[in-house]
Amino acid sequence: MEKQLFFDIEEQPSFDLQDFIVSSSNQIAYDYIQKWPEWSGNLIFLVGESGVGKTHLANIWLKKANGIKLDEKNIDSDYIKMNQNILIEDFDNIKYDLTSLFHIINAIKEKNGYIIFTCREKPANLDIALPDLSSRLRSATPIFIDKPDDSLLEAIIIKLFSDKKIIIDSRVTSYIIQRVNRSVSEIIRLINNINYKSMEEKRGVTIPLVNKVFKEMDI
């Protein structure tokens, strides 16, 4: 089969409120973000596996709270002098400077501000070498996002294809849902591969093409 050369240009994901899909798996987390600043504490952990929407929800809050995002390169208390609301992502997957982070938490508390962490583990399960920081984080409020249900999976799949300007048949969507696992990160990878295969072979997205990708990915 003749293969087509193409540029696979990925668009940046939208973190706008209207683009967040609410379902039973994330309703509690969504409602909690929406009721800010009426929170019981100032340290929040959004907890869930990769791809369930932690970053999207956190960025909705960040815009709402007019805050700033910190990463391992700017984790410095001097950086937050003019800010009181902070987002720190992938806490269990990035090597942050723990002493600087401890000082930032104290500084935000003095400002009566808020910090959201995104994490795959709840605070109580984290192995933190700095005891004072460990104590602070264990007092944080964990907000959990579950794996997506069928209705959310369907909406996610339709949106991922729509972002690539592909209108997907409902039979193809059902076929994918019946066979794929509940990991959104895996679904994203699958849709990317389906899109790539569709363009490479100059074919529409059909069940036979999707099945071919499943076999190539050993799903």
C-alpha positions, -999 to 999 in steps of 0.1 A, spaced: 0 0 0 13 34 -10 20 55 21 14 93 23 39 117 38 25 143 61 32 167 89 15 155 121 10 188 139 -4 185 174 -24 214 187 -20 226 223 -47 213 245 -74 237 257 -78 241 295 -108 263 292 -138 257 315 -162 250 286 -139 222 273 -139 202 306 -162 172 303 -180 165 336 -192 130 345 -197 109 376 -160 101 378 -149 138 382 -180 155 395 -168 158 431 -134 173 420 -151 197 395 -176 209 422 -147 214 447 -128 236 422 -159 256 414 -166 265 450 -132 281 456 -123 301 477 -148 285 501 -123 257 510 -116 242 544 -79 243 539 -53 260 517 -34 229 505 -52 208 480 -41 176 462 -59 167 430 -52 129 429 -57 105 400 -40 85 373 -23 101 343 -48 116 319 -80 118 340 -81 156 339 -60 168 369 -41 193 348 -73 206 331 -91 212 364 -60 227 380 -56 252 352 -93 261 354 -87 269 391 -54 288 382 -73 311 359 -101 316 384 -77 323 412 -53 345 391 -24 324 403 9 312 389 23 278 380 56 267 396 79 240 382 113 226 393 131 255 377 113 284 395 104 267 428 117 297 448 99 317 475 112 350 460 92 342 428 59 342 446 62 376 464 34 392 443 13 360 442 -7 341 467 -22 312 446 1 285 433 -2 254 411 25 227 414 20 198 390 32 162 389 45 163 424 52 126 426 70 126 392 93 157 394 123 162 418 114 195 434 137 212 459 120 202 492 134 230 513 123 256 489 89 240 487 85 240 525 93 278 525 68 284 497 40 266 516 47 287 547 48 319 526 15 311 510 -1 303 543 10 337 556 -6 354 526 -39 334 532 -34 319 497 -38 285 482 -17 258 466 -30 230 444 -8 200 437 -15 174 410 -4 140 419 -10 103 412 -7 94 449 -25 109 479 -3 129 503 -3 101 530 14 77 506 42 100 496 77 93 509 90 128 518 126 130 532 120 164 549 99 157 580 84 192 584 74 192 547 60 157 551 38 169 580 25 199 560 16 177 530 -1 150 550 -24 178 563 -35 187 528 -70 179 515 -70 151 488 -96 154 461 -99 123 440 -107 119 403 -117 83 393 -111 65 361 -137 76 334 -170 59 330 -184 49 296 -201 83 290 -170 102 297 -149 78 277 -172 83 247 -171 121 251 -133 121 254 -128 99 223 -152 121 203 -134 153 214 -99 138 207 -110 130 171 -128 163 168 -96 181 177 -80 164 148 -109 174 125 -122 139 123 -159 131 126 -161 96 141 -189 71 136 -207 59 168 -200 23 159 -162 30 159 -165 48 192 -183 18 208 -157 -6 193 -129 14 209 -147 17 243 -153 -21 244 -116 -29 239 -95 -1 254 -86 1 291 -98 30 313 -65 49 311 -71 82 294 -34 85 286 -36 51 268 -67 64 249 -48 95 239 -20 74 226 -44 51 207 -62 80 191 -29 95 180 -19 62 164 -52 58 147 -49 93 133 -14 86 121 -24 54 105 -54 70 88 -32 97 73 -4 74 64 -26 50 45 -50 77 32 -80 58 47 -109 69 68 -112 59 105 -131 26 103 -134 -4 125 -109 -24 103 -84 4 105 -89 7 143 -85 -30 147 -53 -29 127 -39 -3 152 -51 -24 181 -30 -53 168 0 -31 162 -2 -18 197 -9 -53 211 -41 -42 228 
